[in-house]
Amino acid sequence: MYKISLLVIFWFGTSHCEQLDTKYHISTDSQNWFQALINCKSAGLELASIPSEKEEANLEKFIKQNGYNLSDGYWISGTNLGNGDFYWASTGNPIIYTKWYPGQPDNSKTEETLFRDENCIQFGMRKSTDENLEPGWNDLFCKFKLRYICQEIDNCL
């Protein structure tokens, strides 16, 4: 017979997690969104989520300080696969904070995507010719190969 113990922790006040800066890792390879999710998890990380303006600012700062180009586009864990509502696949949480580029998400079905849906979120804009591209989000066909952003897993309660 198995014995199960349950420990209930009550935490009052501000979580200490809010004070920590997320640590990001940018891939050197390009993968489709599904493989990016797997690769991050296999490395003990998770495909990045951006649940707040503060996290967005942290990621933007990381991108700029490390010389990455937003016109490359990078996979993050946002998707609407399933019921059609956008959520963070890494955490399962619904996407509340957003920073879509104007006109996005547009679920554009083009010849390049074989007229398939755009169900995954990229940070930046793939193939943009704008050298001064501001940070933002775009929905994209999940099987495109992009570099991706992993983040250290937040194990706080």
Summary of the structure (lengths in Angstrom):
residues: 157
radius of gyration: 17.0
end to end distance: 30.1
largest distance: 64.0
contacts: 416
relative contact order: 0.27
helix: 21%
strand: 20%
